Amino acid sequence: MSTKLSVLKILEEKKGQTISGEELANHLEVSRAAIWKAIKELRKEGYAIDAITNKGYCLTEDNDRISVQGILPHLQSANMEEKVFVYKLLESTNLTAKKMALDGAAPGTVVIAEEQSKGRGRMGRSFYSPADSGIYMSLILKPGFDVAKSVLITTAASVAVCKAIEKVTGIRCEIKWVNDIYMKGKKICGILTEAVTDFESGHIEHIILGIGINFTTAKVSFPEELKDIAGSLFHKTEDLKKTGTKQISRNQLIAEVINEVLSIHQDLESRSFIPEYKERSFVLGKEINIMQRISSSSGSDVPPPVPATAVDIDSDGGLVVRYEDGSTDTLNSGEISIRLRN
């Protein structure tokens, strides 16, 4: 590890505390000049580091740069240093994670970006991914189940993200089937699950779990088509200080999402998270519209939505619905909307 990253690691571990240049130099067995150079480089990269006369350096509490060194202190799993990758800009964390999985990256590997130029959501949509205000991450997971049950990992991930957000911020979120996280009626997180297939065997080798969270995205920055739909945990960095707790960082929330996802994934087959998924669901008991897929033979005409009532969540995360004729069905994929009464 370079001197710069070693200094950052120590500053992150002692965030908000002051440590002298001499202590840093002795601990890392480098010169004071090397420490000064490292601090200068980190400041250029946007890290808020105070220099206090006769005391030393302090990484300020409100510093919110995403880094491996900032994430690692909050992780529960050991030996994650070689599995967490942070980039300033990617087209898509899911796309990069897919390539890494095909190149042999280990399960549990995490890809994170400060910004995505071509962030992807479900149903081929784009995912708005501005710099410095969101969390865009993908985890490489090894499936221990049949691909027909792939909705299960998305269901579990939705619960994991909600638990992580509540643990770190104190904010309770709800889930819109199958994988959208809502706060106060606004979507603040989307989850995209994709498979990596072995071309020779055709078997599912890895699951790529993409998670995008609006952390401090300003209301005015959302594109016009999203302003009535999307929200953010906090709308500006200053709001973090109003929580009455220690300054919350994206590094801390990223780590807790990783902790919760890996924990639930290890116990996926138990379905122990299903009751909490139901508890957090705001569609159960509601009248909904089921969006029909457009087939290639149907041309450009969009088929009308199918009205139904959301009845239950089954043991695999499927949505049990009751149609107007009284018949029932279980949806394992697709999209729904809550029907508004006139």
C-alpha positions in Angstrom: 0.0 0.0 0.0 1.3 3.4 -0.9 2.1 6.0 1.8 -0.9 8.1 0.6 -3.3 5.2 1.1 -1.7 4.2 4.4 -2.1 7.7 5.7 -5.7 7.8 4.6 -6.4 4.5 6.3 -5.2 5.8 9.6 -7.0 9.1 9.2 -10.3 7.2 8.4 -9.8 5.0 11.4 -9.3 8.1 13.6 -11.8 10.3 11.7 -12.5 13.5 13.7 -9.4 13.0 15.8 -6.0 14.7 15.5 -2.8 12.7 14.9 0.6 14.3 14.6 2.8 14.1 11.5 5.5 12.6 13.7 3.3 9.8 14.9 2.2 9.1 11.4 5.8 9.0 10.2 6.9 6.7 13.0 4.0 4.4 12.5 4.5 4.1 8.8 8.3 4.2 9.0 8.6 7.1 6.5 9.8 10.7 6.7 7.8 13.7 7.8 8.2 15.0 4.2 6.5 11.8 2.9 3.6 12.4 5.2 3.3 16.0 4.1 3.3 15.0 0.5 0.6 12.3 1.1 -1.6 14.9 2.9 -1.1 17.3 0.0 -2.2 14.6 -2.5 -5.2 13.6 -0.5 -6.3 17.2 -0.3 -6.1 17.6 -4.1 -8.4 14.6 -4.3 -11.0 16.3 -2.3 -10.3 15.0 1.3 -11.0 17.6 3.9 -8.0 17.4 6.2 -7.3 20.1 8.8 -3.8 20.9 9.9 -3.8 22.0 13.5 -0.7 23.8 14.8 1.3 21.7 17.3 -1.3 18.9 17.1 -1.2 17.4 13.6 -3.7 16.4 11.0 -7.4 15.6 11.3 -9.8 14.1 8.7 -12.9 16.2 9.3 -16.2 14.5 10.4 -18.0 16.0 7.4 -15.6 14.5 4.8 -17.6 12.3 2.5 -15.2 11.0 -0.1 -15.8 7.3 -0.8 -12.7 5.2 -0.4 -11.7 1.6 0.4 -9.9 2.9 3.5 -13.1 4.6 4.6 -15.2 1.5 4.1 -13.0 -1.2 5.7 -13.2 0.0 9.3 -17.0 -0.5 9.3 -17.0 -4.0 7.7 -17.8 -7.1 9.8 -16.2 -9.6 7.4 -12.5 -10.1 7.5 -10.1 -10.2 4.5 -12.2 -7.7 2.5 -9.3 -5.4 1.6 -8.7 -7.2 -1.7 -12.4 -7.4 -2.5 -13.5 -3.8 -2.4 -12.9 -1.6 -5.4 -13.7 2.1 -5.6 -13.7 4.1 -8.9 -14.2 7.8 -9.5 -16.3 7.2 -12.7 -17.7 4.0 -14.4 -20.2 3.5 -17.1 -22.0 1.0 -14.8 -20.9 -0.8 -11.6 -22.9 -3.8 -12.7 -21.1 -4.0 -16.1 -17.7 -3.7 -14.4 -18.6 -6.3 -11.8 -19.8 -8.7 -14.6 -16.4 -8.4 -16.3 -14.6 -9.0 -13.1 -16.7 -12.0 -12.3 -15.9 -13.5 -15.8 -12.2 -12.8 -15.1 -12.4 -14.9 -11.9 -13.2 -12.3 -9.1 -14.1 -14.0 -5.9 -17.7 -14.0 -4.5 -18.1 -11.1 -2.1 -16.2 -8.7 -4.4 -17.7 -5.2 -4.3 -17.5 -2.5 -7.1 -18.3 1.1 -6.1 -18.3 4.3 -8.2 -18.6 8.0 -7.2 -20.4 8.5 -10.5 -21.9 6.4 -13.3 -22.1 7.7 -16.9 -24.6 5.0 -18.0 -26.2 3.8 -14.8 -28.7 1.1 -15.5 -32.1 0.3 -13.9 -34.7 -2.4 -14.4 -36.6 -2.8 -17.7 -33.8 -1.2 -19.7 -34.2 2.2 -18.0 -31.3 4.4 -17.1 -30.4 5.2 -13.4 -29.6 8.8 -12.6 -26.1 8.6 -11.0 -24.6 12.1 -10.4 -21.2 12.5 -8.8 -20.5 13.0 -5.1 -24.1 12.5 -3.8 -25.1 8.9 -4.3 -24.0 5.3 -3.6 -23.6 3.2 -6.7 -22.4 -0.3 -5.9 -22.5 -3.9 -7.2 -21.7 -7.1 -5.3 -20.6 -10.4 -6.9 -22.5 -13.3 -5.3 -22.3 -17.0 -5.9 -25.9 -18.4 -6.3 -26.7 -21.5 -4.2 -30.1 -21.9 -5.7 -31.9 -22.6 -9.0 -32.1 -19.6 -11.3 -35.9 -19.9 -11.1 -35.6 -18.6 -7.6 -33.5 -15.6 -8.5 -36.2 -13.2 -7.3 -35.3 -14.5 -3.8 -31.9 -12.7 -3.8 -33.6 -9.4 -4.9 -36.2 -9.8 -2.2 -33.4 -10.4 0.4 -31.4 -7.5 -0.9 -34.3 -5.1 -0.5 -34.6 -6.1 3.2 -30.8 -5.9 3.7 -30.7 -2.3 2.3 -33.6 -1.2 4.4 -32.0 -2.7 7.5 -28.6 -1.0 6.7 -30.3 2.4 6.1 -32.2 2.2 9.4 -29.2 1.1 11.4 -26.9 3.9 10.1 -29.4 6.8 9.7 -32.4 5.9 11.9 -34.6 6.3 8.8 -37.2 3.6 8.2 -37.9 2.8 4.6 -40.6 0.8 2.8 -40.4 -1.6 -0.2 -42.4 -1.5 -3.4 -42.3 -5.0 -4.9 -40.0 -6.2 -6.1 -37.0 -4.1 -5.4 -37.6 -0.4 -5.1 -36.9 1.3 -1.7 -39.1 4.2 -0.7 -38.9 6.9 2.0 -41.9 9.2 2.6 -43.5 8.2 -0.7 -40.4 8.8 -2.8 -38.1 6.3 -4.4 -34.6 6.6 -2.9 -33.0 3.3 -4.0 -33.2 0.8 -6.9 -31.8 -2.7 -7.1 -30.9 -4.5 -10.3 -30.0 -8.2 -10.2 -28.3 -9.8 -13.2 -26.8 -13.2 -13.9 -23.4 -14.1 -15.2 -23.6 -17.3 -17.3 -20.9 -19.8 -18.2 -21.1 -19.8 -22.0 -20.1 -23.4 -22.3 -22.3 -25.0 -19.7 -25.1 -22.4 -19.7 -25.1 -22.5 -15.9 -25.5 -19.4 -13.7 -22.0 -18.8 -12.3 -22.6 -15.5 -10.5 -25.3 -13.1 -9.5 -24.5 -9.4 -9.9 -26.4 -7.4 -7.3 -26.5 -3.7 -8.3 -27.7 -1.1 -5.7 -28.2 2.6 -6.2 -29.0 4.9 -3.3 -29.7 8.6 -3.5 -27.8 9.8 -0.4 -27.5 13.6 -0.6 -29.1 14.3 -4.0 -30.6 17.8 -4.2 -34.2 18.0 -5.2 -33.5 20.5 -8.0 -30.9 18.2 -9.6 -33.3 15.4 -10.5 -34.3 15.3 -14.2 -37.8 16.7 -14.8 -39.3 13.2 -15.4 -38.0 12.1 -12.0 -38.8 15.1 -9.8 -42.2 13.7 -8.7 -40.9 10.2 -8.2 -37.4 10.3 -6.8 -36.2 11.3 -3.4 -33.0 11.2 -1.3 -32.1 10.1 2.2 -30.8 13.6 2.7 -31.1 16.5 0.2 -27.9 18.2 1.1 -24.8 17.5 3.2 -26.0 19.9 5.9 -29.0 17.8 6.6 -26.7 15.1 8.0 -25.9 17.3 10.9 -29.6 17.6 11.8 -29.9 14.0 12.7 -28.6 14.7 16.2 -26.1 11.9 15.8 -22.4 11.6 14.8 -21.9 12.6 11.2 -23.1 10.0 8.8 -21.0 9.1 5.8 -21.5 7.2 2.6 -18.6 5.0 3.5 -20.4 3.9 6.6 -23.7 3.2 4.8 -21.9 1.3 2.0 -20.2 -0.9 4.6 -23.4 -1.6 6.4 -25.1 -2.5 3.1 -22.3 -5.0 2.4 -22.6 -6.4 6.0 -26.4 -6.9 5.7 -26.3 -8.3 2.1 -23.6 -10.9 2.9 -25.3 -11.9 6.2 -28.7 -12.5 4.5 -27.1 -14.2 1.5 -25.4 -16.7 3.7 -28.8 -17.7 5.1 -30.8 -17.2 2.0 -32.5 -20.6 1.9 -34.0 -20.1 5.4 -36.3 -17.3 4.0 -36.0 -15.7 7.5 -36.2 -12.2 5.9 -39.6 -12.8 4.2 -41.6 -11.6 7.3 -39.7 -8.4 7.4 -40.2 -7.9 3.6 -43.9 -8.2 4.1 -43.8 -5.8 7.0 -42.0 -3.2 5.0 -44.1 -3.7 1.8 -46.6 -0.9 1.1 -48.3 -2.7 -1.8 -49.9 -5.6 0.1 -53.7 -5.2 0.2 -53.6 -2.5 -2.4 -55.2 -2.4 -5.8 -52.5 -2.4 -8.4 -51.9 -2.4 -12.1 -49.6 -5.1 -13.6 -47.6 -3.7 -16.5 -47.5 -6.2 -19.4 -44.4 -6.9 -21.3 -44.2 -5.7 -25.0 -43.5 -8.6 -27.3 -41.6 -8.1 -30.5 -44.7 -9.1 -32.5 -46.9 -6.5 -30.9 -45.3 -3.6 -32.6 -45.0 -0.3 -30.7 -48.5 -0.5 -29.1 -48.3 -0.7 -25.3 -50.7 -3.3 -23.9 -53.0 -2.0 -21.2 -52.1 -2.8 -17.6 -53.9 -5.6 -15.9 -55.8 -4.6 -12.7 -55.4 -6.8 -9.6 -55.0 -6.8 -5.9 -51.7 -7.5 -4.2 -52.5 -10.3 -1.7 -49.3 -11.8 -0.4 -45.5 -12.4 -0.8 -44.7 -16.1 -1.2 -41.7 -18.0 0.2 -39.6 -17.2 -2.9 -40.4 -13.5 -2.9 -43.1 -13.7 -5.6 -46.0 -11.4 -5.5 -49.4 -13.2 -5.1 -52.1 -11.3 -6.9 -55.9 -11.7 -7.2 -57.5 -10.7 -10.5 -60.9 -9.1 -10.8 -62.4 -12.4 -11.8 -61.3 -13.9 -8.5 -58.4 -16.0 -9.9 -55.0 -15.8 -8.4 -51.4 -15.9 -9.7 -47.9 -15.4 -8.5 -45.6 -12.9 -10.2 -41.9 -13.6 -10.1 -40.8 -10.7 -12.4 -42.3 -7.7 -13.9 -43.5 -4.3 -12.8 -46.5 -3.0 -10.9 -48.0 0.4 -9.9 -50.5 1.2 -7.2 -53.9 2.0 -8.7 -55.2 5.4 -7.7 -58.9 5.8 -7.2 -60.7 8.5 -9.1 
